[in-house]
Amino acid sequence: MPRPKVLATRPLFESARQILNASCDVDYWSAPERISREELLRRVADKDALVCLLTERVDDALLAAAPALRIAANVAVGFDNIDVPACTRRSVAATNTPGVLDETTADFAWTLLMAVARRIGEGEQLARSGQWTGWDLDQLCGADIHGKTLGLLGFGRIGRAVARRASGFRMKVIYHDALRAPEAVEHELHAEFREFRSVLAQSDFLSVHVPLLPETRGLLGAAQFSLMKPSAFLINTSRGPVIDESALVHALESRQLAGAALDVNEKEPQIHPGLLRPNTVLAPHLASASLETRTKMACMAAENVVALLSGKRPPNLLNPEVLQSH
């Protein structure tokens, strides 16, 4: 019996390769540049499974080009790059990698928060420039973090992990989510539910943790920034299109906001030129990028593929109705 054929759009880590290689014939895209759309459609044409990143679109066109495809395994928790209804219509399983990156992403949200509050980017540039002349009283003074109010938009696993870390800074934690958390969770994390506008108005630090959905695209724009404190900082480790970047640039230029720290951008990998300013901290989508976590993510995607191809339910199935057709 022939082994299933798999296309992986990156080489993956060795432990993930071992999982796939044990039962599948895998075509790994290993060129330094990202796989082109044309090459992706060509290579996936005869494959039973696809292991992809959030940079690859799994849509009707790709599914039509791959009639044998049975599963698209995303190496990410977000899956806005996958048309899940289209996969369901064509009996293709779609999976993601939830849970494993929550703590690492929360760590990075705090990394960004502290970096923008204390002007680490500016300070590092000065230290490296050879132009630092020594300590001065008012040099690169930033904002305190301890005792301030942390607002969270989105209170799922990552948002709660961010809230948990706030206790060490004696911060007041407020949040808004489409679904209010159970009372026990609020009590454990010392977090208070607020209406959306109230979180905007009260936060000294506003950290975004919502998925990219039609209703969250452009969630934060000019009207929302006008409600925030001019001393407030915005942190985003969710998805770039949640923020209207042109409106954010205006808010930063007009000092409606004190600063922003962004791990994601509206049109990745492009960065709005107006964000290249001293009161921003910019990272190239690194929130889950610890070696341990990214390895676990790749292994989870591989395990999802092997499970489906061996007739089992993938652990992280997004469209369980497809199992009825397999």
VOBA-1610 file (N, C-alpha, C; in pm, whole numbers, padded with zeros to 5 digits, always signed):
BEGIN
Met+00086-00121+00000Met+00000+00000+00000Met+00089+00124+00000Pro+00066+00218-00093Pro+00151+00338-00099Pro+00135+00426+00024Arg+00244+00489+00062Arg+00240+00580+00176Arg+00175+00712+00136Pro+00103+00776+00230Pro+00040+00904+00199Pro+00146+01008+00163Lys+00107+01101+00077Lys+00197+01209+00035Lys+00160+01338+00107Val+00263+01404+00159Val+00244+01526+00238Val+00332+01637+00181Leu+00278+01758+00176Leu+00357+01876+00144Leu+00368+01961+00269Ala+00491+01994+00309Ala+00516+02085+00420Ala+00580+02211+00362Thr+00522+02326+00388Thr+00569+02449+00325Thr+00692+02509+00393Arg+00742+02444+00498Arg+00872+02476+00557Arg+00938+02344+00598Pro+01069+02345+00623Pro+01137+02220+00658Pro+01090+02158+00791Leu+01035+02239+00881Leu+00993+02195+01014Leu+01115+02159+01101Phe+01088+02128+01227Phe+01194+02087+01317Phe+01207+01935+01314Glu+01324+01886+01353Glu+01355+01744+01338Glu+01252+01655+01406Ser+01208+01690+01525Ser+01112+01604+01594Ser+00980+01596+01519Ala+00939+01704+01455Ala+00816+01700+01375Ala+00837+01619+01247Arg+00954+01632+01188Arg+00987+01554+01068Arg+00982+01405+01098Gln+01031+01368+01214Gln+01031+01226+01249Gln+00888+01171+01257Ile+00797+01251+01311Ile+00658+01208+01322Ile+00599+01183+01183Leu+00624+01276+01091Leu+00569+01263+00956Leu+00641+01155+00876Asn+00772+01154+00884Asn+00850+01063+00801Asn+00826+00916+00834Ala+00780+00889+00956Ala+00759+00751+00997Ala+00650+00682+00915Ser+00553+00759+00866Ser+00442+00695+00795Ser+00404+00762+00663Cys+00474+00869+00628Cys+00437+00945+00508Cys+00559+00975+00422Asp+00534+01000+00295Asp+00636+01054+00206Asp+00615+01205+00202Val+00714+01279+00249Val+00696+01422+00270Val+00782+01504+00176Asp+00721+01600+00111Asp+00789+01697+00026Asp+00805+01825+00108Tyr+00928+01853+00153Tyr+00953+01972+00235Tyr+01002+02085+00146Trp+00936+02200+00156Trp+00987+02319+00087Trp+01099+02377+00173Ser+01221+02374+00122Ser+01336+02412+00204Ser+01414+02530+00149Ala+01366+02592+00043Ala+01436+02709-00011Ala+01429+02824+00089Pro+01528+02914+00090Pro+01527+03027+00184Pro+01405+03116+00166Glu+01363+03138+00041Glu+01246+03223+00019Glu+01118+03144+00043Arg+01011+03218+00073Arg+00882+03156+00098Arg+00829+03092-00030Ile+00758+02983-00017Ile+00702+02917-00134Ile+00605+03010-00205Ser+00614+03019-00337Ser+00524+03106-00412Ser+00387+03039-00424Arg+00288+03119-00453Arg+00154+03065-00469Arg+00150+02963-00583Glu+00216+02995-00693Glu+00217+02905-00809Glu+00283+02772-00774Glu+00395+02778-00705Glu+00465+02656-00666Glu+00384+02575-00565Leu+00318+02646-00475Leu+00232+02578-00377Leu+00122+02500-00446Leu+00055+02562-00542Leu-00054+02494-00612Leu+00000+02376-00695Arg+00119+02390-00749Arg+00175+02281-00828Arg+00213+02162-00740Arg+00279+02193-00628Arg+00327+02084-00543Arg+00217+02014-00465Val+00110+02084-00433Val+00004+02025-00352Val-00091+01940-00436Ala-00077+01946-00566Ala-00175+01885-00657Ala-00202+01737-00630Asp-00097+01662-00594Asp-00116+01518-00574Asp-00102+01476-00429Lys-00110+01571-00336Lys-00084+01541-00196Lys-00211+01504-00119Asp-00190+01419-00019Asp-00299+01380+00071Asp-00311+01478+00189Ala-00201+01546+00220Ala-00201+01635+00335Ala-00110+01755+00309Leu-00145+01865+00374Leu-00068+01989+00365Leu-00038+02038+00506Val+00089+02061+00535Val+00129+02126+00660Val+00173+02266+00621Cys+00099+02366+00667Cys+00121+02503+00618Cys+00137+02601+00733Leu+00185+02719+00698Leu+00197+02829+00793Leu+00084+02928+00770Leu+00074+03027+00858Leu-00032+03126+00843Leu-00012+03214+00720Thr+00104+03203+00655Thr+00134+03282+00535Thr+00078+03217+00408Glu+00028+03095+00417Glu-00029+03028+00299Glu-00181+03028+00306Arg-00244+03069+00197Arg-00390+03071+00191Arg-00441+02934+00146Val-00527+02878+00230Val-00594+02753+00194Val-00738+02791+00161Asp-00765+02806+00031Asp-00894+02855-00015Asp-00948+02763-00123Asp-01058+02803-00185Asp-01120+02720-00288Asp-01025+02689-00402Ala-00943+02787-00441Ala-00851+02765-00552Ala-00749+02658-00518Leu-00694+02662-00398Leu-00598+02560-00359Leu-00665+02424-00347Leu-00781+02420-00288Leu-00851+02293-00270Leu-00889+02232-00405Ala-00925+02317-00501Ala-00958+02266-00635Ala-00834+02210-00704Ala-00718+02266-00672Ala-00594+02221-00734Ala-00541+02093-00669Ala-00601+02053-00557Ala-00553+01936-00482Ala-00668+01841-00453Pro-00716+01771-00553Pro-00835+01686-00536Pro-00816+01571-00437Ala-00690+01530-00411Ala-00666+01420-00318Ala-00649+01467-00174Leu-00646+01597-00153Leu-00615+01651-00020Leu-00721+01610+00083Arg-00672+01565+00199Arg-00762+01522+00305Arg-00750+01607+00430Ile-00637+01676+00446Ile-00618+01758+00566Ile-00524+01874+00537Ala-00558+01990+00593Ala-00471+02108+00593Ala-00440+02138+00739Ala-00314+02119+00777Ala-00272+02135+00916Ala-00194+02265+00931Asn-00252+02362+00998Asn-00191+02493+01016Asn-00096+02490+01136Val+00026+02537+01118Val+00120+02548+01230Val+00100+02686+01293Ala-00014+02703+01357Ala-00054+02829+01419Ala-00183+02804+01495Val-00208+02889+01594Val-00337+02878+01662Val-00444+02953+01583Gly-00409+03068+01527Gly-00502+03140+01441Gly-00515+03070+01307Phe-00633+03077+01247Phe-00652+03009+01119Phe-00730+03095+01020Asp-00706+03228+01028Asp-00773+03317+00934Asp-00721+03300+00792Asn-00611+03226+00775Asn-00561+03196+00641Asn-00629+03074+00579Ile-00712+03005+00656Ile-00780+02885+00607Ile-00929+02912+00594Asp-00983+02884+00477Asp-01127+02893+00455Asp-01187+02762+00505Val-01225+02760+00632Val-01274+02636+00693Val-01404+02588+00627Pro-01501+02675+00598Pro-01620+02626+00528Pro-01588+02563+00393Ala-01492+02620+00319Ala-01453+02562+00191Ala-01392+02424+00212Cys-01310+02411+00315Cys-01253+02280+00347Cys-01364+02180+00378Thr-01462+02223+00454Thr-01572+02134+00491Thr-01650+02090+00368Arg-01676+02184+00278Arg-01751+02149+00156Arg-01678+02043+00074Arg-01545+02045+00079Arg-01466+01951+00000Arg-01415+01833+00083Ser-01470+01818+00203Ser-01435+01706+00292Ser-01287+01704+00328Val-01231+01822+00347Val-01091+01835+00389Val-01088+01879+00535Ala-01020+01804+00618Ala-01007+01841+00759Ala-00915+01962+00771Ala-00946+02051+00863Ala-00861+02167+00893Ala-00826+02162+01041Thr-00697+02183+01072Thr-00654+02177+01211Thr-00563+02295+01243Asn-00547+02322+01372Asn-00457+02427+01418Asn-00379+02376+01539Thr-00309+02466+01608Thr-00224+02424+01721Thr-00254+02508+01845Pro-00372+02494+01903Pro-00409+02577+02018Pro-00343+02532+02147Gly-00340+02624+02243Gly-00296+02588+02377Gly-00147+02592+02399Val-00070+02536+02308Val+00073+02519+02330Val+00149+02652+02335Leu+00095+02755+02270Leu+00170+02882+02263Leu+00118+02989+02357Asp+00021+02955+02443Asp-00043+03056+02527Asp+00057+03127+02619Glu+00135+03051+02693Glu+00225+03109+02791Glu+00338+03186+02724Thr+00389+03132+02613Thr+00497+03200+02541Thr+00450+03332+02483Thr+00328+03333+02428Thr+00273+03457+02373Thr+00248+03559+02484Ala+00200+03511+02598Ala+00179+03602+02711Ala+00312+03662+02757Asp+00417+03579+02761Asp+00549+03631+02794Asp+00588+03745+02700Phe+00562+03723+02571Phe+00606+03823+02473Phe+00521+03949+02479Ala+00393+03935+02510Ala+00310+04054+02528Ala+00366+04141+02640Trp+00411+04076+02745Trp+00474+04152+02854Trp+00609+04209+02813Thr+00681+04136+02730Thr+00808+04188+02678Thr+00783+04319+02603Leu+00682+04320+02516Leu+00648+04440+02441Leu+00600+04552+02532Leu+00515+04515+02628Leu+00460+04616+02719Leu+00573+04687+02794Met+00664+04610+02848Met+00772+04671+02924Met+00868+04748+02834Ala+00891+04696+02714Ala+00982+04764+02622Ala+00930+04901+02582Val+00800+04910+02551Val+00747+05039+02507Val+00731+05135+02625Ala+00696+05083+02742Ala+00679+05170+02858Ala+00811+05233+02900Arg+00919+05153+02893Arg+01047+05200+02943Arg+01144+05240+02832Arg+01093+05250+02709Arg+01168+05304+02595Arg+01297+05226+02567Ile+01284+05095+02573Ile+01401+05008+02556Ile+01460+05021+02415Gly+01374+05029+02313Gly+01424+05041+02177Gly+01510+05164+02158Glu+01461+05277+02208Glu+01537+05401+02198Glu+01666+05391+02278Gly+01657+05333+02395Gly+01774+05321+02481Gly+01881+05233+02420Glu+01839+05121+02360Glu+01938+05032+02299Glu+02007+05099+02181Gln+01929+05172+02101Gln+01989+05243+01989Gln+02092+05345+02037Leu+02058+05417+02143Leu+02152+05516+02197Leu+02279+05447+02250Ala+02261+05337+02320Ala+02375+05267+02377Ala+02467+05213+02268Arg+02410+05168+02157Arg+02489+05113+02047Arg+02552+05222+01958Ser+02497+05342+01965Ser+02537+05445+01869Ser+02676+05502+01894Gly+02726+05486+02014Gly+02853+05548+02049Gly+02838+05696+02085Gln+02715+05745+02090Gln+02690+05886+02117Gln+02637+05911+02258Trp+02624+05803+02339Trp+02577+05822+02476Trp+02684+05892+02558Thr+02649+06001+02621Thr+02746+06081+02696Thr+02739+06059+02845Gly+02651+05967+02888Gly+02641+05938+03031Gly+02504+05965+03088Trp+02487+05925+03213Trp+02359+05936+03283Trp+02312+06080+03293Asp+02182+06100+03277Asp+02126+06233+03296Asp+01988+06218+03358Leu+01944+06317+03431Leu+01822+06307+03512Leu+01697+06279+03429Asp+01684+06345+03315Asp+01562+06332+03236Asp+01583+06252+03108Gln+01687+06170+03105Gln+01720+06095+02984Gln+01626+05976+02964Leu+01555+05976+02852Leu+01468+05866+02811Leu+01377+05818+02924Cys+01317+05912+02995Cys+01223+05873+03101Cys+01097+05813+03039Gly+01061+05697+03085Gly+00941+05630+03036Gly+00829+05634+03138Ala+00747+05528+03138Ala+00631+05523+03227Ala+00643+05403+03320Asp+00600+05421+03444Asp+00593+05309+03537Asp+00486+05210+03492Ile+00507+05085+03529Ile+00412+04978+03499Ile+00338+04937+03626His+00410+04925+03735His+00349+04879+03860His+00237+04973+03904Gly+00129+04913+03952Gly+00018+04991+04005Gly-00074+05051+03902Lys-00046+05030+03774Lys-00130+05087+03668Lys-00245+04993+03634Thr-00329+05035+03540Thr-00444+04955+03496Thr-00412+04888+03363Leu-00423+04757+03361Leu-00403+04677+03240Leu-00539+04639+03184Gly-00564+04681+03061Gly-00688+04644+02993Gly-00661+04536+02891Leu-00749+04438+02885Leu-00734+04327+02792Leu-00856+04320+02703Leu-00833+04323+02573Leu-00940+04299+02476Leu-00925+04155+02429Gly-01016+04070+02473Gly-01004+03926+02452Gly-00953+03862+02580Phe-01031+03768+02631Phe-00996+03707+02760Phe-01002+03555+02750Gly-00946+03505+02639Gly-00932+03361+02623Gly-00806+03313+02693Arg-00749+03206+02644Arg-00634+03145+02711Arg-00516+03242+02721Ile-00486+03312+02610Ile-00370+03403+02612Ile-00399+03525+02697Gly-00516+03583+02681Gly-00552+03700+02762Gly-00546+03670+02910Arg-00591+03552+02949Arg-00587+03514+03090Arg-00444+03492+03137Ala-00359+03438+03050Ala-00219+03419+03087Ala-00150+03555+03107Val-00186+03653+03025Val-00132+03788+03043Val-00181+03846+03176Ala-00308+03827+03206Ala-00365+03878+03331Ala-00295+03816+03452Arg-00263+03687+03443Arg-00199+03618+03556Arg-00066+03683+03592Arg+00006+03730+03491Arg+00137+03790+03515Arg+00126+03930+03577Ala+00009+03992+03567Ala-00007+04130+03614Ala-00004+04140+03766Ser-00032+04029+03835Ser-00036+04037+03981Ser+00100+04073+04039Gly+00207+04032+03971Gly+00341+04066+04020Gly+00372+04214+04011Phe+00295+04286+03930Phe+00313+04431+03916Phe+00206+04510+03992Arg+00125+04436+04070Arg+00017+04499+04148Arg-00072+04587+04060Met-00105+04536+03942Met-00188+04612+03849Met-00336+04580+03868Lys-00418+04674+03836Lys-00561+04650+03826Lys-00587+04594+03686Val-00659+04483+03677Val-00684+04419+03549Val-00832+04430+03515Ile-00860+04488+03398Ile-00996+04494+03346Ile-00996+04432+03207Tyr-01110+04380+03166Tyr-01112+04313+03035Tyr-01249+04325+02971His-01248+04307+02838His-01373+04293+02764His-01360+04174+02670Asp-01466+04096+02662Asp-01471+03981+02572Asp-01616+03960+02535Ala-01638+03901+02418Ala-01775+03873+02376Ala-01845+03781+02476Leu-01768+03696+02543Leu-01821+03607+02646Leu-01753+03639+02778Arg-01831+03673+02878Arg-01772+03703+03008Arg-01719+03574+03070Ala-01604+03584+03135Ala-01543+03468+03200Ala-01623+03427+03323Pro-01614+03300+03361Pro-01679+03257+03485Pro-01629+03336+03604Glu-01714+03350+03703Glu-01680+03429+03822Glu-01554+03376+03890Ala-01537+03243+03889Ala-01419+03184+03954Ala-01291+03226+03884Val-01294+03238+03752Val-01176+03282+03677Val-01146+03428+03707Glu-01249+03511+03708Glu-01229+03652+03741Glu-01168+03667+03880His-01218+03588+03973His-01167+03596+04111His-01022+03551+04117Glu-00990+03441+04051Glu-00853+03388+04053Glu-00754+03487+03996Leu-00792+03555+03886Leu-00701+03644+03816Leu-00719+03791+03857His-00808+03816+03952His-00834+03953+03999His-00867+04044+03880Ala-00950+03993+03792Ala-00986+04064+03670Ala-01133+04105+03674Glu-01162+04224+03626Glu-01298+04277+03629Glu-01349+04298+03487Phe-01468+04250+03460Phe-01530+04269+03328Phe-01577+04413+03314Arg-01554+04471+03197Arg-01601+04606+03167Arg-01657+04608+03025Glu-01741+04703+02997Glu-01785+04725+02860Glu-01666+04773+02776Phe-01676+04753+02647Phe-01566+04783+02555Phe-01514+04926+02572Arg-01603+05023+02569Arg-01562+05164+02579Arg-01497+05193+02713Ser-01543+05128+02817Ser-01487+05149+02949Ser-01344+05098+02958Val-01316+04983+02896Val-01179+04931+02895Val-01087+05028+02821Leu-01135+05081+02708Leu-01054+05178+02634Leu-01023+05300+02718Ala-01123+05350+02788Ala-01107+05476+02861Ala-01023+05462+02986Gln-01023+05345+03049Gln-00959+05329+03179Gln-00817+05271+03172Ser-00781+05212+03060Ser-00654+05139+03054Ser-00533+05230+03043Asp-00431+05199+03120Asp-00299+05260+03100Asp-00220+05181+02997Phe-00245+05050+02995Phe-00187+04960+02895Phe-00301+04875+02840Leu-00320+04878+02709Leu-00427+04803+02644Leu-00364+04694+02558Ser-00386+04569+02595Ser-00325+04456+02525Ser-00434+04378+02452Val-00411+04351+02324Val-00513+04295+02236Val-00490+04145+02217His-00596+04067+02240His-00586+03920+02231His-00712+03860+02170Val-00763+03921+02065Val-00882+03870+01997Val-00842+03799+01868Pro-00919+03700+01825Pro-00892+03638+01695Pro-00935+03731+01583Leu-00881+03711+01464Leu-00922+03792+01350Leu-01048+03731+01290Leu-01158+03800+01308Leu-01289+03762+01256Leu-01349+03882+01185Pro-01454+03863+01106Pro-01516+03980+01042Pro-01551+04090+01142Glu-01597+04051+01261Glu-01639+04151+01359Glu-01522+04214+01435Thr-01401+04156+01425Thr-01286+04217+01493Thr-01192+04289+01397Arg-01213+04273+01268Arg-01129+04345+01171Arg-01154+04496+01186Gly-01048+04573+01207Gly-01064+04716+01229Gly-01129+04750+01362Leu-01115+04662+01459Leu-01177+04682+01590Leu-01132+04812+01655Leu-01004+04846+01634Leu-00949+04967+01693Leu-00913+05065+01582Gly-00983+05177+01581Gly-00960+05281+01481Gly-00967+05417+01546Ala-00989+05519+01465Ala-00985+05657+01515Ala-01082+05681+01630Ala-01205+05631+01616Ala-01306+05654+01720Ala-01264+05592+01852Gln-01204+05473+01845Gln-01163+05405+01967Gln-01040+05471+02030Phe-00945+05513+01948Phe-00826+05577+02003Phe-00861+05709+02070Ser-00965+05776+02021Ser-01004+05904+02081Ser-01058+05887+02222Leu-01098+05765+02258Leu-01150+05739+02392Leu-01040+05706+02492Met-00920+05679+02444Met-00812+05633+02531Met-00737+05749+02594Lys-00670+05719+02703Lys-00588+05820+02770Lys-00469+05859+02681Pro-00431+05984+02678Pro-00311+06022+02600Pro-00184+05963+02659Ser-00191+05911+02781Ser-00075+05847+02844Ser-00075+05696+02824Ala-00173+05644+02748Ala-00190+05499+02736Ala-00100+05441+02627Phe-00070+05313+02644Phe+00010+05238+02548Phe-00073+05121+02493Leu-00058+05096+02364Leu-00130+04987+02297Leu-00031+04876+02264Ile-00070+04751+02297Ile+00013+04634+02268Ile-00071+04535+02188Asn-00017+04486+02076Asn-00092+04391+01994Asn-00007+04269+01959Thr-00051+04152+02007Thr+00012+04025+01971Thr-00090+03931+01908Ser-00204+03987+01860Ser-00308+03901+01803Ser-00292+03892+01652Arg-00361+03978+01577Arg-00348+03986+01432Arg-00349+04133+01392Gly-00269+04166+01291Gly-00253+04305+01250Gly-00380+04375+01208Pro-00466+04311+01125Pro-00585+04381+01076Pro-00688+04416+01183Val-00666+04373+01306Val-00754+04415+01416Val-00742+04566+01437Ile-00629+04623+01397Ile-00602+04766+01416Ile-00598+04837+01282Asp-00663+04952+01274Asp-00651+05041+01158Asp-00520+05117+01176Glu-00417+05077+01103Glu-00284+05132+01127Glu-00273+05279+01090Ser-00345+05324+00988Ser-00341+05467+00953Ser-00397+05550+01069Ala-00504+05501+01130Ala-00560+05571+01246Ala-00465+05566+01364Leu-00394+05454+01380Leu-00298+05443+01489Leu-00182+05542+01469Val-00133+05551+01346Val-00026+05647+01318Val-00070+05788+01353His-00191+05824+01315His-00242+05958+01348His-00250+05978+01498Ala-00297+05875+01570Ala-00310+05886+01716Ala-00173+05904+01781Leu-00072+05837+01728Leu+00063+05851+01783Leu+00123+05987+01749Glu+00102+06031+01625Glu+00157+06160+01582Glu+00093+06276+01658Ser-00037+06265+01685Ser-00110+06373+01752Ser-00108+06359+01904Arg-00035+06259+01953Arg-00021+06233+02096Arg-00152+06198+02164Gln-00243+06139+02087Gln-00362+06079+02149Gln-00323+05956+02228Leu-00213+05892+02189Leu-00158+05777+02259Leu-00011+05802+02287Ala+00038+05742+02398Ala+00179+05761+02433Ala+00271+05671+02352Gly+00220+05555+02311Gly+00306+05465+02236Gly+00234+05337+02199Ala+00298+05258+02115Ala+00241+05130+02072Ala+00352+05029+02056Ala+00321+04904+02088Ala+00415+04793+02070Ala+00343+04684+01992Leu+00392+04656+01872Leu+00320+04569+01779Leu+00406+04452+01736Asp+00352+04332+01752Asp+00419+04213+01700Asp+00362+04174+01564Val+00248+04231+01530Val+00178+04197+01406Val+00140+04325+01334Asn+00123+04313+01202Asn+00093+04431+01121Asn-00024+04404+01027Glu-00087+04512+00986Glu-00208+04503+00906Glu-00182+04436+00771Lys-00065+04462+00712Lys-00034+04406+00579Lys+00103+04340+00582Glu+00118+04242+00669Glu+00248+04175+00681Glu+00292+04116+00548Pro+00424+04122+00519Pro+00532+04174+00604Pro+00557+04324+00591Gln+00470+04395+00522Gln+00487+04540+00511Gln+00454+04607+00644Ile+00532+04706+00677Ile+00508+04785+00797Ile+00477+04928+00755His+00368+04982+00806His+00330+05119+00774His+00447+05212+00807Pro+00493+05292+00711Pro+00609+05379+00738Pro+00586+05475+00853Gly+00461+05510+00879Gly+00432+05600+00990Gly+00453+05538+01127Leu+00472+05406+01130Leu+00497+05339+01258Leu+00646+05334+01292Leu+00730+05376+01198Leu+00874+05377+01223Leu+00910+05505+01298Arg+00870+05509+01421Arg+00884+05631+01501Arg+00936+05594+01640Pro+00990+05689+01715Pro+01052+05657+01843Pro+00958+05592+01945Asn+00830+05630+01946Asn+00740+05577+02050Asn+00667+05451+02008Thr+00729+05373+01919Thr+00677+05241+01887Thr+00786+05136+01908Val+00741+05018+01942Val+00828+04900+01944Val+00770+04803+01843Leu+00851+04758+01749Leu+00803+04674+01640Leu+00877+04541+01640Ala+00802+04432+01625Ala+00863+04299+01617Ala+00802+04226+01498Pro+00879+04136+01434Pro+00831+04066+01314Pro+00759+03935+01347His+00644+03948+01416His+00556+03834+01445His+00632+03724+01521Leu+00681+03761+01639Leu+00767+03672+01718Leu+00701+03615+01843Ala+00574+03644+01867Ala+00515+03614+01998Ala+00529+03468+02040Ser+00516+03376+01947Ser+00528+03234+01983Ser+00667+03179+01956Ala+00761+03268+01922Ala+00890+03223+01869Ala+00993+03190+01976Ser+00959+03097+02063Ser+01065+03030+02140Ser+01088+02896+02072Leu+01209+02846+02081Leu+01241+02719+02015Leu+01152+02607+02068Glu+01128+02608+02200Glu+01046+02503+02258Glu+00903+02509+02204Thr+00846+02627+02200Thr+00705+02639+02159Thr+00687+02614+02011Arg+00773+02672+01927Arg+00758+02651+01784Arg+00778+02502+01748Thr+00866+02434+01820Thr+00885+02291+01796Thr+00757+02215+01832Lys+00698+02249+01946Lys+00573+02184+01987Lys+00462+02210+01886Met+00457+02332+01832Met+00355+02364+01732Met+00370+02277+01608Ala+00494+02264+01561Ala+00519+02181+01443Ala+00483+02036+01469Cys+00516+01989+01588Cys+00483+01850+01623Cys+00332+01830+01630Met+00260+01926+01684Met+00114+01915+01691Met+00053+01907+01552Ala+00104+01989+01460Ala+00053+01985+01323Ala+00081+01849+01261Ala+00202+01795+01284Ala+00237+01664+01231Ala+00148+01556+01290Glu+00120+01566+01418Glu+00034+01467+01484Glu-00109+01474+01431Asn-00155+01594+01401Asn-00288+01608+01340Asn-00295+01536+01206Val-00190+01552+01125Val-00185+01487+00994Val-00184+01335+01008Val-00095+01284+01091Val-00082+01139+01106Val-00211+01077+01160Ala-00274+01146+01253Ala-00401+01095+01307Ala-00506+01082+01198Leu-00525+01186+01120Leu-00628+01184+01015Leu-00598+01077+00911Leu-00473+01070+00868Leu-00438+00975+00763Leu-00441+00830+00810Ser-00439+00809+00943Ser-00448+00673+00996Ser-00590+00639+01042Gly-00685+00725+01005Gly-00824+00696+01035Gly-00872+00741+01172Lys-00791+00824+01240Lys-00829+00872+01373Lys-00871+01019+01367Arg-00933+01063+01473Arg-00973+01203+01481Arg-00851+01289+01516Pro-00817+01389+01436Pro-00707+01478+01472Pro-00736+01548+01604Pro-00637+01564+01689Pro-00660+01626+01820Pro-00715+01768+01814Asn-00684+01841+01709Asn-00721+01984+01703Asn-00803+02015+01579Leu-00908+01939+01559Leu-00991+01950+01440Leu-01084+02071+01448Leu-01082+02153+01343Leu-01165+02273+01340Leu-01303+02248+01278Asn-01315+02143+01196Asn-01443+02113+01130Asn-01476+01964+01146Pro-01519+01924+01266Pro-01543+01783+01294Pro-01644+01716+01204Glu-01727+01795+01138Glu-01828+01735+01048Glu-01766+01661+00931Val-01639+01691+00897Val-01577+01622+00784Val-01552+01476+00813Leu-01546+01438+00940Leu-01519+01298+00973Leu-01629+01207+00924Gln-01748+01260+00905Gln-01859+01180+00855Gln-01836+01135+00711Ser-01748+01208+00639Ser-01725+01176+00499Ser-01597+01098+00476His-01521+01073+00586His-01395+00998+00570His-01417+00853+00608
//
